[in-house]
Amino acid sequence: MERTSKRSKPRLRNLCLPPFPACLLLVLSLVICVASARAQNGVVLVGSGSTVPAPLYTRWAQEFGKQNTSIQMRYLPVGTSEGIKQISHGAGDFAAGEAQLTEGERKDGLVELPLVLIAIVPIYNLPEVHQEVRFSGEVLADIYLGEIKMWNAPQIAKLNPDVTLPNRPIQVVNRPAGKGSNYVFTEFLSKVNSKFRSQIGASASPGWPVGQSAERSSDMADKVKNTPGAIGYVEYQYALKNKLTEAAILNAGGKFVKASTATINAACQAVEAPGWNRFTASLTNAPGSDSFPITSFSWLYLRIKSPDSARSAALSDLLDWIYGDGQHFAGQEGYAELPAPLLAAVKKKVKELQ
């Protein structure tokens, strides 16, 4: 299922800047200029895109910079949709996000490569409830469509027979347009709920009919933590580090599972094995009793051809490191590393592109 074409424009308040895409092009140019000065005439590679892998790119920039004094990397977390738009327009050296490229974008010379495995986890705030709360994708979709409004609704109670659910309104929190987490979440909901698929669809910029918006993951966490009865969704590594209350989700194998490195890897294996070459595959609602159903790749978006040989050579060095030593830092930052057979296949593809 392809991403919808609508993509958001980040808000830059109190700044007298030209409109997008000129505004982001200016920001990218400033980043390159400042970083180039620090790199002492070295090459500065600049990427933009999803906030989901932003902490990992920050760590990568630090670690890669320790080993490569002539090459530096900077990453701007502006959202998946805007990142794809910028790399499509020739701004920056790479982009990152959780949405599959459209066929048109691929024909225009872009390619996506799996980077790491991520998961989007529903979080909630029910101070009266101390047991684990379970959801199916069908029920989550109806909540985000505004059709299930109370926590003790029969549809939720049926999934939680041993839990005394409160007679409390559900306070829905969502993400604004252009977010990769939106795409993964809505893709899963679209696969399991036909009404959600027809009314909303898989999109980085869904037209949410209910709920209040949270710009960043930290905003989402704060709103859910501070609002009794709230429900939201964040990246697994963020929920893990911030000790947020996660729900168990019914998977395609009929089992309620929570996100973990093991269940995220199980989803990838269920889709990718034995070929390990489906670089653009959707991992949501993967088969298997151990698969976490809201799993996805975080992709790296690249231009197949670049007119600048020096930047291409520097980018090749960065990619070799990312798919080598860099993968270990992914695990340290709470992301799931690519399984070894898939990593080997991606490395081979990178060599073909160089």
C-alpha positions as CSV (number, residue, x, y, z in Angstrom):
1,M,0.0,0.0,0.0
2,E,1.5,3.3,-1.0
3,R,1.9,6.4,1.1
4,T,-0.6,9.2,0.4
5,S,0.9,12.1,-1.4
6,K,0.0,14.7,1.2
7,R,3.0,15.7,3.3
8,S,3.3,18.1,6.1
9,K,5.3,21.3,6.4
10,P,7.2,21.7,9.8
11,R,6.4,24.9,11.7
12,L,9.2,27.4,12.3
13,R,7.8,30.0,14.6
14,N,9.2,33.4,15.2
15,L,11.6,33.1,12.3
16,C,11.4,35.3,9.3
17,L,12.2,32.6,6.7
18,P,11.0,31.8,3.2
19,P,8.3,29.2,2.8
20,F,9.0,25.5,2.2
21,P,10.7,24.0,0.4
22,A,13.0,27.1,0.2
23,C,13.0,27.4,4.0
24,L,14.4,23.9,4.5
25,L,16.8,24.3,1.7
26,L,18.1,27.4,3.5
27,V,18.4,25.4,6.8
28,L,20.2,22.6,5.0
29,S,22.6,25.1,3.5
30,L,23.3,26.7,6.8
31,V,23.9,23.3,8.4
32,I,26.4,22.4,5.7
33,C,28.2,25.7,6.0
34,V,28.6,25.6,9.7
35,A,29.5,21.9,9.8
36,S,32.0,22.4,7.0
37,A,33.8,25.0,8.9
38,R,34.1,22.7,11.9
39,A,35.2,19.8,9.6
40,Q,38.1,22.0,8.4
41,N,37.4,21.7,4.7
42,G,36.2,18.1,5.0
43,V,33.0,16.7,3.6
44,V,29.8,17.2,5.6
45,L,27.0,14.8,4.8
46,V,23.6,16.1,5.6
47,G,20.4,14.1,5.9
48,S,16.8,14.8,7.0
49,G,13.7,12.9,7.8
50,S,11.8,11.0,10.5
51,T,12.1,11.8,14.2
52,V,11.9,8.0,14.9
53,P,15.6,7.3,14.2
54,A,16.8,10.8,15.2
55,P,18.5,9.6,18.5
56,L,20.3,6.9,16.5
57,Y,21.6,9.4,13.9
58,T,22.8,11.6,16.7
59,R,24.8,8.7,18.2
60,W,26.1,7.7,14.7
61,A,27.3,11.2,14.1
62,Q,29.3,11.2,17.3
63,E,30.8,7.7,16.8
64,F,31.5,8.1,13.1
65,G,33.1,11.5,13.7
66,K,35.6,9.9,16.1
67,Q,36.9,7.7,13.4
68,N,36.6,10.0,10.4
69,T,38.1,13.5,10.9
70,S,37.6,14.4,7.2
71,I,33.9,13.3,7.0
72,Q,31.1,14.5,9.3
73,M,27.4,13.8,9.3
74,R,24.4,16.0,10.3
75,Y,20.8,14.9,10.6
76,L,17.7,17.2,10.7
77,P,14.6,15.5,12.2
78,V,11.9,17.2,10.1
79,G,9.5,14.2,9.5
80,T,9.4,11.4,7.0
81,S,7.4,13.2,4.3
82,E,9.6,16.3,4.3
83,G,12.7,14.2,4.3
84,I,11.6,12.4,1.2
85,K,10.6,15.6,-0.4
86,Q,14.0,17.2,0.2
87,I,16.1,14.3,-1.1
88,S,13.7,14.2,-4.1
89,H,14.6,17.8,-4.8
90,G,18.3,17.2,-4.4
91,A,18.6,18.8,-1.0
92,G,21.0,16.9,1.3
93,D,22.8,13.6,0.8
94,F,20.2,11.2,2.2
95,A,16.9,11.0,4.0
96,A,15.3,8.6,6.5
97,G,11.8,7.5,7.4
98,E,9.2,4.7,7.9
99,A,7.2,5.1,4.7
100,Q,7.7,3.1,1.5
101,L,8.6,5.2,-1.5
102,T,6.0,5.5,-4.2
103,E,6.6,4.1,-7.6
104,G,6.9,7.6,-9.0
105,E,9.7,8.4,-6.5
106,R,11.5,5.2,-7.4
107,K,11.3,6.1,-11.1
108,D,12.7,9.5,-10.3
109,G,15.9,7.9,-9.1
110,L,15.3,7.2,-5.4
111,V,15.9,3.9,-3.6
112,E,15.1,2.8,0.0
113,L,17.3,0.5,2.0
114,P,16.4,-1.1,5.4
115,L,18.3,0.6,8.2
116,V,17.1,-0.8,11.5
117,L,13.9,-2.4,12.8
118,I,11.4,-0.2,14.8
119,A,8.0,-0.7,16.4
120,I,5.2,1.7,17.3
121,V,3.6,0.9,20.6
122,P,0.2,2.0,22.0
123,I,0.6,3.7,25.4
124,Y,-2.2,4.6,27.8
125,N,-3.0,6.1,31.2
126,L,-5.5,4.3,33.4
127,P,-4.6,5.0,37.0
128,E,-7.4,2.7,38.3
129,V,-6.0,-0.3,36.3
130,H,-2.9,-2.2,37.4
131,Q,-3.2,-5.2,35.0
132,E,-2.0,-5.3,31.5
133,V,-4.5,-3.9,29.0
134,R,-4.9,-5.7,25.6
135,F,-6.0,-4.3,22.3
136,S,-6.7,-5.7,18.8
137,G,-6.0,-3.7,15.7
138,E,-9.8,-3.7,15.0
139,V,-10.5,-2.0,18.4
140,L,-7.6,0.4,18.1
141,A,-8.9,1.5,14.7
142,D,-12.4,2.1,16.1
143,I,-11.0,4.2,18.9
144,Y,-9.0,6.3,16.4
145,L,-12.1,6.6,14.2
146,G,-14.0,7.9,17.2
147,E,-16.5,5.0,17.3
148,I,-15.3,3.6,20.6
149,K,-15.5,6.4,23.1
150,M,-15.4,4.8,26.6
151,W,-12.8,2.6,28.3
152,N,-15.4,0.1,29.5
153,A,-16.9,-0.3,26.0
154,P,-17.9,-3.9,25.3
155,Q,-15.3,-4.2,22.5
156,I,-12.4,-3.4,24.9
157,A,-14.0,-5.4,27.8
158,K,-14.2,-8.5,25.6
159,L,-10.4,-8.4,25.1
160,N,-9.8,-7.9,28.8
161,P,-12.1,-10.2,30.7
162,D,-10.0,-10.1,33.9
163,V,-9.6,-6.3,34.0
164,T,-12.1,-4.0,35.6
165,L,-12.1,-1.1,33.1
166,P,-13.2,2.3,34.3
167,N,-16.3,4.2,33.1
168,R,-14.1,6.9,31.7
169,P,-14.0,8.7,28.3
170,I,-11.0,7.8,26.1
171,Q,-8.8,10.8,25.5
172,V,-7.2,10.2,22.1
173,V,-3.8,11.6,21.3
174,N,-2.3,11.4,17.8
175,R,0.6,12.8,15.8
176,P,0.5,15.7,13.2
177,A,1.0,15.3,9.5
178,G,4.2,14.0,8.0
179,K,5.3,11.6,10.7
180,G,6.7,8.2,10.0
181,S,5.1,6.8,13.2
182,N,1.7,7.8,11.7
183,Y,2.5,5.8,8.6
184,V,3.4,2.6,10.5
185,F,0.4,2.9,12.8
186,T,-2.1,3.6,10.1
187,E,-0.8,0.9,7.8
188,F,-1.4,-1.7,10.6
189,L,-4.9,-0.3,11.3
190,S,-5.7,-0.3,7.6
191,K,-4.7,-3.9,7.3
192,V,-7.0,-5.1,10.1
193,N,-10.0,-2.7,9.8
194,S,-11.8,-2.2,6.5
195,K,-13.6,1.0,7.6
196,F,-10.3,2.5,8.8
197,R,-8.7,1.5,5.4
198,S,-11.5,3.2,3.4
199,Q,-11.8,6.3,5.6
200,I,-8.2,7.0,6.6
201,G,-5.8,4.6,4.9
202,A,-2.1,4.2,5.4
203,S,-0.6,7.7,5.5
204,A,2.1,9.8,7.1
205,S,-0.5,12.6,7.1
206,P,-3.8,10.9,8.2
207,G,-7.0,13.0,8.5
208,W,-7.6,12.1,12.1
209,P,-11.4,12.5,12.9
210,V,-10.8,12.7,16.7
211,G,-8.1,13.4,19.2
212,Q,-5.6,16.1,20.1
213,S,-2.2,16.3,18.4
214,A,1.3,15.9,19.9
215,E,4.1,17.3,17.8
216,R,7.0,15.3,19.2
217,S,7.3,11.9,21.0
218,S,8.1,13.7,24.2
219,D,4.8,15.7,23.8
220,M,2.9,12.5,23.2
221,A,4.4,11.0,26.3
222,D,3.7,14.1,28.4
223,K,0.1,14.3,27.2
224,V,-0.6,10.6,27.9
225,K,1.1,10.7,31.3
226,N,-0.7,13.8,32.4
227,T,-4.2,12.9,31.1
228,P,-6.1,10.2,32.9
229,G,-7.9,8.1,30.3
230,A,-5.5,9.0,27.5
231,I,-4.3,6.7,24.7
232,G,-1.5,7.4,22.3
233,Y,1.4,5.7,20.4
234,V,5.2,6.2,20.4
235,E,8.3,4.5,19.2
236,Y,9.3,1.4,21.2
237,Q,12.7,2.6,22.1
238,Y,11.2,5.8,23.4
239,A,8.6,4.0,25.5
240,L,11.3,1.7,26.8
241,K,13.6,4.5,27.9
242,N,10.8,6.5,29.5
243,K,9.1,3.6,31.2
244,L,5.7,4.3,29.5
245,T,2.8,1.9,30.0
246,E,2.5,-0.2,26.9
247,A,-0.4,-2.3,25.7
248,A,-0.3,-5.9,24.4
249,I,-1.5,-6.1,20.8
250,L,-3.3,-9.1,19.1
251,N,-1.1,-10.3,16.3
252,A,-2.0,-12.2,13.1
253,G,-1.2,-15.5,14.8
254,G,-3.9,-14.9,17.4
255,K,-1.6,-14.1,20.3
256,F,-1.4,-10.9,22.4
257,V,2.2,-9.7,22.4
258,K,4.2,-6.7,23.5
259,A,7.1,-5.1,21.7
260,S,10.5,-6.4,22.4
261,T,13.7,-7.0,20.4
262,A,12.6,-10.7,20.1
263,T,9.0,-10.0,18.9
264,I,10.2,-7.2,16.5
265,N,12.8,-9.6,15.0
266,A,10.2,-12.3,14.8
267,A,8.0,-10.1,12.6
268,C,11.0,-9.3,10.3
269,Q,11.9,-13.0,10.0
270,A,8.3,-14.0,9.2
271,V,8.2,-11.6,6.2
272,E,11.8,-11.7,5.0
273,A,12.9,-15.4,5.4
274,P,14.1,-17.3,3.6
275,G,15.0,-14.9,0.8
276,W,16.0,-11.9,2.9
277,N,15.8,-9.6,-0.1
278,R,12.5,-7.8,0.3
279,F,14.0,-4.4,1.1
280,T,10.7,-2.5,0.7
281,A,8.5,-5.1,2.4
282,S,5.8,-4.1,4.9
283,L,6.3,-5.7,8.3
284,T,3.0,-4.7,9.9
285,N,0.6,-7.5,10.9
286,A,3.3,-10.1,10.0
287,P,2.3,-13.7,10.4
288,G,3.5,-15.9,13.3
289,S,2.5,-16.2,16.9
290,D,5.6,-14.3,18.2
291,S,5.5,-11.3,15.8
292,F,4.8,-7.9,17.2
293,P,2.2,-6.6,14.7
294,I,3.2,-2.9,14.5
295,T,6.8,-3.5,13.4
296,S,8.5,-1.7,10.5
297,F,11.8,-1.0,8.9
298,S,13.2,2.5,9.3
299,W,14.5,3.1,5.8
300,L,17.4,5.1,4.4
301,Y,16.4,7.0,1.2
302,L,19.2,7.6,-1.4
303,R,19.5,9.0,-4.8
304,I,20.9,6.4,-7.2
305,K,23.1,8.9,-9.0
306,S,24.9,11.9,-7.6
307,P,26.7,14.6,-9.7
308,D,29.3,15.1,-6.9
309,S,31.9,12.4,-6.8
310,A,33.6,13.6,-3.6
311,R,30.3,13.5,-1.7
312,S,29.4,10.2,-3.2
313,A,32.7,8.7,-2.0
314,A,32.1,10.1,1.5
315,L,28.6,8.8,1.5
316,S,29.9,5.3,0.6
317,D,32.3,5.5,3.5
318,L,29.4,6.4,5.8
319,L,27.2,3.6,4.5
320,D,29.9,1.1,4.9
321,W,30.3,2.1,8.6
322,I,26.5,2.3,9.3
323,Y,26.0,-1.3,8.0
324,G,29.1,-2.4,9.8
325,D,30.1,-1.1,13.3
326,G,27.1,1.3,13.3
327,Q,24.6,-1.5,13.7
328,H,25.9,-2.3,17.2
329,F,25.1,1.2,18.3
330,A,21.6,0.7,17.0
331,G,21.1,-2.0,19.6
332,Q,22.5,0.2,22.3
333,E,20.1,3.0,21.5
334,G,17.0,0.7,21.8
335,Y,16.5,-0.2,18.1
336,A,16.5,-3.7,16.8
337,E,19.5,-4.5,14.5
338,L,18.9,-6.0,11.1
339,P,19.1,-9.8,11.2
340,A,22.4,-11.1,9.9
341,P,21.1,-12.5,6.6
342,L,19.2,-9.3,5.7
343,L,22.2,-7.2,6.7
344,A,24.4,-9.2,4.4
345,A,22.0,-8.7,1.5
346,V,21.8,-4.9,2.2
347,K,25.6,-4.6,2.3
348,K,25.7,-6.3,-1.2
349,K,23.1,-3.8,-2.5
350,V,25.1,-0.9,-1.1
351,K,28.1,-2.1,-3.0
352,E,26.1,-2.3,-6.2
353,L,25.0,1.3,-5.8
354,Q,28.5,2.6,-5.2
